[in-house]
Amino acid sequence: MSVLLVPDGLDGSRLDAAAARMTGVSRSRIVDLIEEQKVLLDGRPVTRAATRVLAGQMLEVDLSVPRPAAAVTPRLAAGMGIIHDDSDIIVVDKPAGVAAHPSLGWDGPSVVEHLAAAGFAISTSGAAERQGIVSRLDVGTSGVMVVAKSERAYTLLKRAFRDRTVDKRYLALVQGHPDPFEGTIDAPIGRHPGHDWKMAVVEGGRHSVTDYQTLEAFRATSLLKVHLETGRTHQIRVHMAAVGHPCCGDPLYGCDPVLAAELGLDRQWLHAAELSFAHPGSGEWMTFTSPLPADLQHALDVVRRGNERQA
């Protein structure tokens, strides 16, 4: 049973939408759990998915109920693109709403399942549900990621990510204007002391370093280029929120829901735009890029038009 406190950013949200955001479980699965009376609000079972939640309420979701067998059937993920494919690696353009691999509590599409359904053979190294996965992107983060096909590639890429010889660059639209416009956030990240479903800057957390550069400053937001020196769970989202500039569209880490609605966002404005590494077979330095998806481009167009009206 997951016991969660409804954050301020989800105040007034529908129960099914809020629970999906807080647990990482798909909205359809939350609806099923509500029907099975496995979702409690302040200790009482909830019967309507449309029930509105309030900040500070206690949400309990029983995730111990086995998922239906159909939920783990390999299937194609809409919008998934293959950027590069050879005997050692597959580089994919992951859309938002797709996990890197299946996991407990997630019954939506995943990169691993998509590749299996599409007939790709990938490395058998790693845990059964995440074979071939050498690094991950959050479900709500889009962009470029690499999957190992050969066992050699898996070993060498895992080592490269561990040794920080892989160059990862992101684009992020954040609230406000970071000061200075360009800088480094060096702050340890670990589990949030009050909520094990989110991360936070905490004493004794894992060493985490994020470099950022402001590309454009708008009326209430800024477009950043972000370089990760380390690769912690939710690192960019946590670090930017810690300095008072959460990613737009990210209620988990404090985004203004009014701003998110104005921009038409239902996920964090964060995109893995570029990935560079030494090819595990040839040793050649390779760079792969991913263009902005339509929802993020729309939000960026909105803030740019707003700036033009202010000028």
VENQUIKA-V348156 format. One record per residue. N is the residue number from 1. RES is the residue in one letter. SS is DSSP state (h for helix, s for strand, l for the rest). Layout:
BEGIN
N|RES|SS, N|RES|SS
END
This chain:
BEGIN
1|M|l, 2|S|s, 3|V|s, 4|L|s, 5|L|s, 6|V|l, 7|P|l, 8|D|h, 9|G|h, 10|L|h, 11|D|l, 12|G|l, 13|S|l, 14|R|s, 15|L|h, 16|D|h, 17|A|h, 18|A|h, 19|A|h, 20|A|h, 21|R|h, 22|M|h, 23|T|h, 24|G|l, 25|V|l, 26|S|l, 27|R|h, 28|S|h, 29|R|h, 30|I|h, 31|V|h, 32|D|h, 33|L|h, 34|I|h, 35|E|h, 36|E|l, 37|Q|l, 38|K|l, 39|V|s, 40|L|s, 41|L|s, 42|D|l, 43|G|l, 44|R|s, 45|P|s, 46|V|l, 47|T|l, 48|R|l, 49|A|l, 50|A|l, 51|T|l, 52|R|s, 53|V|l, 54|L|l, 55|A|l, 56|G|l, 57|Q|l, 58|M|s, 59|L|s, 60|E|s, 61|V|s, 62|D|l, 63|L|l, 64|S|l, 65|V|l, 66|P|l, 67|R|l, 68|P|l, 69|A|h, 70|A|h, 71|A|h, 72|V|h, 73|T|l, 74|P|l, 75|R|l, 76|L|l, 77|A|l, 78|A|l, 79|G|l, 80|M|l, 81|G|s, 82|I|s, 83|I|s, 84|H|s, 85|D|s, 86|D|l, 87|S|l, 88|D|l, 89|I|s, 90|I|s, 91|V|s, 92|V|s, 93|D|s, 94|K|s, 95|P|l, 96|A|l, 97|G|l, 98|V|l, 99|A|s, 100|A|l, 101|H|l, 102|P|l, 103|S|s, 104|L|l, 105|G|l, 106|W|s, 107|D|l, 108|G|l, 109|P|l, 110|S|s, 111|V|h, 112|V|h, 113|E|h, 114|H|h, 115|L|h, 116|A|h, 117|A|h, 118|A|l, 119|G|l, 120|F|l, 121|A|l, 122|I|l, 123|S|l, 124|T|l, 125|S|l, 126|G|l, 127|A|l, 128|A|h, 129|E|h, 130|R|h, 131|Q|l, 132|G|l, 133|I|s, 134|V|l, 135|S|l, 136|R|l, 137|L|l, 138|D|l, 139|V|l, 140|G|l, 141|T|l, 142|S|s, 143|G|s, 144|V|s, 145|M|s, 146|V|s, 147|V|s, 148|A|s, 149|K|l, 150|S|l, 151|E|h, 152|R|h, 153|A|h, 154|Y|h, 155|T|h, 156|L|h, 157|L|h, 158|K|h, 159|R|h, 160|A|h, 161|F|h, 162|R|h, 163|D|l, 164|R|l, 165|T|l, 166|V|l, 167|D|s, 168|K|s, 169|R|s, 170|Y|s, 171|L|s, 172|A|s, 173|L|s, 174|V|s, 175|Q|s, 176|G|l, 177|H|l, 178|P|l, 179|D|l, 180|P|l, 181|F|l, 182|E|s, 183|G|s, 184|T|s, 185|I|s, 186|D|s, 187|A|l, 188|P|l, 189|I|s, 190|G|s, 191|R|s, 192|H|l, 193|P|l, 194|G|l, 195|H|l, 196|D|l, 197|W|l, 198|K|l, 199|M|s, 200|A|s, 201|V|s, 202|V|l, 203|E|l, 204|G|l, 205|G|l, 206|R|s, 207|H|l, 208|S|l, 209|V|s, 210|T|s, 211|D|s, 212|Y|s, 213|Q|s, 214|T|s, 215|L|s, 216|E|s, 217|A|s, 218|F|l, 219|R|l, 220|A|l, 221|T|s, 222|S|s, 223|L|s, 224|L|s, 225|K|s, 226|V|s, 227|H|s, 228|L|s, 229|E|l, 230|T|l, 231|G|l, 232|R|l, 233|T|l, 234|H|l, 235|Q|h, 236|I|h, 237|R|h, 238|V|h, 239|H|h, 240|M|h, 241|A|h, 242|A|h, 243|V|l, 244|G|l, 245|H|l, 246|P|l, 247|C|s, 248|C|l, 249|G|l, 250|D|l, 251|P|h, 252|L|h, 253|Y|h, 254|G|l, 255|C|l, 256|D|l, 257|P|h, 258|V|h, 259|L|h, 260|A|h, 261|A|h, 262|E|h, 263|L|l, 264|G|l, 265|L|l, 266|D|l, 267|R|l, 268|Q|l, 269|W|l, 270|L|s, 271|H|s, 272|A|s, 273|A|s, 274|E|s, 275|L|s, 276|S|s, 277|F|s, 278|A|s, 279|H|l, 280|P|l, 281|G|l, 282|S|l, 283|G|l, 284|E|l, 285|W|s, 286|M|s, 287|T|s, 288|F|s, 289|T|s, 290|S|l, 291|P|l, 292|L|l, 293|P|l, 294|A|h, 295|D|h, 296|L|h, 297|Q|h, 298|H|h, 299|A|h, 300|L|h, 301|D|h, 302|V|h, 303|V|h, 304|R|h, 305|R|h, 306|G|h, 307|N|h, 308|E|h, 309|R|h, 310|Q|h, 311|A|l
END
